[in-house]
Amino acid sequence: MPNMIVAPDADKAAIARIGKSIRARLDADPAVYRVPVDQAEIYGVADFLSTSECDYLMAMIDSVARPSSVYEGNYDPDARTSYSGDVDGTDSFVRMIERRICDLIGIDEAWGERVQGQRYQPGQEFRGHYDWFDTNAGYWEDERKRGGQRCWTAMAYLCDVEEGGHTEFTRLNIAIPPQRGLLLLWNNATPDGIANLETLHAATPVVRGVKYVVTKWFRTRPWG
């Protein structure tokens, strides 16, 4: 995994500012709970998506799912074995879900990447990784121009899983099982805007059943 990476000064200030705003908004929302850890900011919203909404999104994922890829780095070829794909960002239903997430955290839609869907069959996983970008990596210059550092992650479970498939924050000893409709949100940085090493997380192998999730990452500036 990468060593400690400090975002460029402009992104660091923006990440801290965005984090402060989102933190205040989520802490004030009675429908949102905070996962009780001090080393990272992780929140949950139960039943954020309805059963019918989850079913619709799972069907969309099935239509676009391809073997998942990773950004360049020292990844084992078996580190990410799921299937994934960007769902149709012009679909009115998808846009409605995106607006709800953006309204929840109080961030402009333009700062969010396209919604990505992921599907995990038995035995498939995504080993420990970070959502923030390694600013020493070759891809960073392109990502810097495309909206800068990823500041927050929003990820929703679309189904229960018979066994396995947890989202495990490995440095925090927290493993959150799939719960249909649950939205997880976390800050990829510390409150002062530095990439947070404690946000190392993994999608543990599915043992029985199939796991579906959708993920939306937010940048420090308009994305694209």
N, C-alpha and C positions, 0 to 999 in steps of 0.2 A: 504494500500500500504506500501512497505518497508520504513524504515527510511533511512537517508542518509548513503550510503554505499561507502566506499573508497576502490578501488581495491588494491590488494597487490602491493607492491612497484615495482616488476618486470613488472606487467601488466600496472601499472600507467605510467611508463616511455615509454613502448611500445605503449600504447594508444596515448600518447602525440606526439610521433614521427610519428606514422601512420597518426594521424589527421593533423599534419602540412603538410605532404606530399600530402595527398588527397586534403586538402583545397587549396593548391597552384595549384594543377592540375586542379581542377574544376573552380577556380576563373579565370584561364587563358583560359578556353575553351569557345568560343563565343556561342556554342550551349547550354550552361548550364546557368540557371539563379538561383540566390539565393533568397530565400524567405526573405523578409525584416523584420527580427527580430534580436535582439542583444543577446538574452538569449540562443539561440541554433543555430547550423549550419544545415540548411535545404536547399536542392537544388532540382531543377527540370529540366527535359529534355523532352520537348514536342516531340511527335511522335518518341520516341526511338524505339518502336516496330511498325511494319506495321500491317495493318488489317489482312492479311493472317497469320502473326506470332501470333497475338492475338488469332485468331480462332484455330490455331493448339494447342496452350497452353491450351485453354479452354477445348478442347476435351480431352487432357491429364489429366486435373484436374478431369473431370467427371469420368474418369476411375479409379482414385485412391482415390477420396474423401470419407472420413469417418468422424464421429463426432469429432470435434476438441478437443484437450486436452490442459492443461496448466501445467507449472511447479508447484511443491508444493508451497503452500502459502495460505494466507487468502483470497481465491477467493470464491465468491458466485458461486454455481453450474450453475447459469444462466449467468455467466460473459462472457463466450465464447460459442456462440451457432451456430457458422458456421460449415461448413464441410471443411476438409483440408487433404492434403496428399503430400508426397514427390514425385515429378515427376521423371521419369527414368533418372538417372544421366549418363547412358551410351548411351542415345539417342543422335545421332550426332547433331540434331537440338538444343536440350537443351544445349549441350556443346558449340555450337556456340553462343547462347544467353549469357551463362555464360562468355565466353571469351570477348564478347563485353562489358559486365559490368565491368569485371576486367580491360580491356584495358582503359575504361573510367576513372576509379579511380586510375589506376596504382598500383594494388595490385596483388600479386601472386594468381593464381587460387587455390592453395593448402590451402589457408587460409580461403576459403569460405565454408560454410555449403552447403548441398544439397539444391537445389531450392525447396521451398514448395509452393504449390498452395492452394488457399483458395476460397471457394464459399459461398456467402451469399444470401439466399432466403429472401423474405419479412419477416420482424420481427427479422431477425437474426443480431447479433452484436458481438463485442468484446469490453467489457468495458475497462475503463482506465487501462493501464498497461505500463510497461517498457520493452524494449528489452534487456537491460543489466541485468546481473545476480546478484542476491543478494548474496554477498560473505559470508553472515552469514547463508545461507540456507543449508539444508542437501545435496542438489544436487551439491553444488559448487565444492566439492573435485573432483567429477567425471568430471565436466566441465573444471576444471582447468587442468586436465590431457588430456582433449580432444581438447585443443587449447586455453584455457584461456577465458578471458572476450570477450564478443561481443563488437566490437568497432563501426562499421558502419552497417547501414541497407540500403538495396536497395529493393524497392518495386515498381512494375509496375502494373498499372491498365490495364485490358484487354478488358474492355467494358465501355460504358457509362451506367448510371443508371437513370431511369426515375425520381426517387425521393429518397433522402436519400443516405446512404452508404458513407458518407464523412470520410476522415481521419482527425480526430480532435485532435490537440495538445491543450489539455484542459487548461493547465497553460499559454499558449501563446495566447489564444483566436483566433486560426487559424483553419479553417476547409477547407480542400482541397477536392473538389468534384471529383468523378470518371471521368476521361477523357481518353478515349481509347488510349493506346499507351504511356501514360505519365509515366516516370520513376521518382520516388522520392528517394532521398538519404538523410540520415541524420546521424550526428555524435551522438552517444549515450553518449558521454562524453563531458566535458568541454575541452578547449584547453590545460589545464595542466594535463589531463588524469584522472579526477575524474568523476564518474558516474553523469550524468546531470539530476537532478530532473525535469528540465523544459521540458524534452523529454517525459513526460507522454502523452500518446496518446490513442485514442480509434477509433474503427471502428463503426461509428454510425449506428443505425438500418436502413436496407433497407426498404423503404416504398412501392415503386413500382419498379418492374424489378428484375433482378438478377445481383449481383456483383461478378466479378472474379478478383483476383489479384495473382501475384506471388511474393514471397519474398525470398531474399537471405541475410543471415547474415554473417558478416566477423568477424574473431577472431584476437587475437593478435599474434598468432602463427599458424602453420599448424594445420588444423582441422582433427579429426578422431582418 
